[in-house]
Amino acid sequence: MVNGEARPEFKQWYDQVLDIGPAGNQAFFGRDVLAGLVQGIRDFREHRQQRWEQYHGPGATLLGCTMWMDDPELLVELAKLEAACVVVSKQSRDRNVQPPDLPRKLRRLDYLNARTPGLPVCYFPRLEDLTSLVDGAPPVIGPGWSLPPRDEVIPTVRTIGFRKGTGTNGPMPPILHAKLALLGRLWNHDEDDFGPADVTAFTPKRLWIGSANFTASSRRSLEFGFWTEDPVLLRGAEEFLLDLIAASEGIDPDADVHMPERALPDYDDAAMAEAAAALRFADLDDN
């Protein structure tokens, strides 16, 4: 009741669930569409369909993006996965607090980062090739450069974009508006086509596409979402999500503008060539 009047609601017939494609995949229309996402993650984690299995890959992994995320049931499911990374829109800060405190809406996600394993980069060549910035710029690789450790991990929740009120001139910068969740398996093997090797990879299995933000309030709205296993969509979503993760920032970065924390390194070709020539001359002297 609101001021003695009944709260206005849509009729029940707006809410529908349809079976689509292979068994286990459904489309959701109406209210509480996010329940379909949460149940779908749980079904995948519990191996409800044999086709979701992966040789040498028991662990359920999620790559995702959304404007915002705070749904308690979804956060519980994310915490049960072997690995996950979800990119959300960068949030505003309270300029009246000095130094700026972590916004209240981010604290739950910060806690999720603290108690979850994140996403190991060694399973994703697109991420493994990146390095942390040095003084705000990509590092310059020359002789003696050592590769970053293969056990590097990206936290479960990342941000991207521009804070509101940044004061940028011209058209509004793009905002993260897509709502996607890609489920797959990380897997390891001890040989490749050429013999013994340390092989690590990710295989996507199913994709959630929807209109609903990953928020508790979205459950009250009329939304749409569905699960698909179309291989073209799986590959396209994986590439899109890895690009977002590669360009993402921490949960509450200092920069109001978009400023990725990791990038492909630059190479000092002249120094590398000089070092190679010195090695050749040293080999000649030894001979």
Secondary structure, 3 states (H helix, E strand, C coil): CECCECCCCCCHHHCEEEECCCCCCEEEEECCCHHHHHHHHHHHHCCCCHHHCCCCCCEEEEEEECCCECCHHHHHHHHCCCEEEEEEECCCCCCCCCCCCCCHHHHHHHHHHHHCCCEEHHHCHHHHCCEECECCECCEECCCCCCCCCCCEECCEEEECCCCCCCCCCCCCCCCCCCEEEEEEEEEEEEECCEEEEEEEEEEEEEEEECCCECHHHHHCCEEEEEECCHHHHHHHHHHHHHHHHCCECCCCCCCCCCCCEECCEECHHHHHHHHHHHHHHHHHHC
